[in-house]
């Protein structure tokens, strides 16, 4: 994840311990080599990619939001993307959007709700209904205004 990371290292450690897994066992279950990488995530010296974050949540039986510092309340566009396991540029590419446009939407920096024709491919990529996507965009905009 680029820029400021909302990833909560201590939440990962707590979820792993609650699941009764060692760092090495968790690494094996999510398909990464050794427990050293899990250790770095738990120490906060590195952060998992969106795809790995999605795997971690599934294996540990938690929501992705539980592993993020600022994911309380309704889902915003960033959370939908992370739940789908994609980075922002990959999401834009898959939805046939300019990366700058997608990043602006995720930041809530838009004045009008994008048209359904623009949102439909993105909803497909994120595997959500159009209404869920619109609600997430509104939440992204609301958080920007706070």
C-alpha positions in Angstrom: 0.0 0.0 0.0 1.4 3.4 -0.9 1.5 6.6 1.1 0.1 6.7 4.6 -0.8 3.2 5.6 -3.9 2.6 7.8 -2.7 -0.9 8.5 -2.7 -1.8 12.3 0.2 -4.1 13.0 -1.0 -4.9 16.5 -4.4 -5.9 15.2 -2.7 -8.5 12.9 -0.7 -9.9 15.8 -3.9 -10.1 18.0 -5.9 -11.8 15.3 -3.0 -14.3 14.6 -2.7 -15.1 18.3 -6.5 -15.5 18.7 -6.5 -17.9 15.7 -3.8 -19.9 17.5 -1.3 -19.6 14.7 2.4 -19.0 14.7 3.9 -16.5 12.3 5.3 -19.3 10.3 1.9 -21.1 10.1 0.2 -17.9 9.0 2.8 -17.3 6.3 2.3 -20.8 5.0 -1.5 -20.4 4.9 -1.4 -17.2 3.0 1.3 -18.4 0.6 4.3 -16.3 1.6 7.7 -17.6 2.5 8.6 -18.1 6.1 7.4 -16.2 9.2 9.8 -13.3 8.7 7.4 -11.3 6.6 4.6 -11.8 9.1 7.0 -10.6 11.8 7.8 -7.4 9.8 4.1 -6.7 9.4 3.4 -7.3 13.1 6.3 -5.0 14.0 5.0 -2.3 11.6 8.2 -2.2 9.6 6.4 -3.2 6.4 2.8 -3.6 5.3 1.0 -6.3 3.3 -0.2 -5.6 -0.2 -4.0 -5.4 -0.7 -4.0 -9.0 -2.1 -2.2 -10.3 0.9 -4.3 -8.2 3.3 -7.4 -9.9 1.8 -5.8 -13.3 2.4 -4.8 -12.5 5.9 -8.4 -11.5 6.8 -9.8 -14.6 5.3 -7.4 -17.0 7.0 -7.7 -15.2 10.4 -11.5 -15.0 10.2 -11.6 -11.2 10.6 -12.8 -8.4 8.4 -10.3 -6.3 6.5 -11.7 -3.3 8.4 -10.5 -5.0 11.7 -6.9 -4.7 10.4 -7.2 -1.0 9.5 -6.9 2.0 11.7 -9.5 4.2 10.0 -12.1 1.7 8.7 -14.8 2.3 11.3 -18.3 3.1 10.1 -19.7 2.6 6.6 -17.4 1.3 3.8 -15.7 3.9 1.7 -14.3 3.2 -1.8 -10.8 2.4 -0.4 -12.3 -0.4 1.8 -14.2 -1.9 -1.1 -11.0 -2.0 -3.1 -9.0 -3.6 -0.3 -11.7 -6.2 0.2 -11.4 -7.0 -3.5 -7.7 -7.4 -2.9 -6.5 -4.8 -5.4 -4.2 -1.8 -5.4 -5.6 1.5 -6.6 -3.8 1.5 -10.0 -4.8 -2.1 -10.7 -8.4 -1.3 -9.8 -8.4 1.6 -12.3 -6.8 -0.6 -15.0 -9.4 -3.4 -14.5 -12.3 -0.9 -14.6 -10.9 0.9 -17.6 -10.5 4.2 -15.7 -7.6 6.6 -15.7 -5.6 6.0 -12.5 -5.9 9.7 -11.6 -9.7 9.5 -11.9 -10.0 6.5 -9.7 -7.6 7.9 -7.1 -9.6 11.1 -7.0 -12.8 9.2 -6.5 -11.2 7.1 -3.7 -10.1 10.3 -2.0 -13.6 11.7 -2.2 -12.4 14.6 -4.4 -15.3 14.9 -6.9 -18.1 17.4 -7.1 -20.8 15.2 -8.8 -21.5 11.5 -8.5 -20.1 9.8 -11.6 -22.6 8.5 -14.0 -23.8 4.8 -13.9 -22.0 4.2 -17.2 -18.7 5.2 -15.5 -19.4 3.2 -12.3 -20.7 0.0 -13.7 -17.3 -1.4 -14.8 -15.9 -0.4 -11.4 -18.8 -2.2 -9.6 -18.1 -5.3 -11.6 -14.3 -5.2 -10.7 -15.1 -4.7 -7.0 -17.9 -7.3 -7.1 -20.5 -5.0 -5.6 -23.9 -3.7 -6.6 -24.0 -0.2 -8.0 -25.9 1.1 -5.0 -23.1 -0.2 -2.7 -20.5 1.5 -4.9 -22.5 4.8 -4.8 -22.8 4.6 -1.0 -19.0 4.0 -0.7 -18.3 7.0 -3.0 -20.5 9.2 -0.8 -18.7 7.9 2.3 -15.3 8.7 0.7 -16.6 12.3 0.0 -18.0 12.6 3.5 -14.7 11.6 5.1 -12.8 14.1 2.9 -15.1 16.9 4.3 -14.5 15.9 7.9 
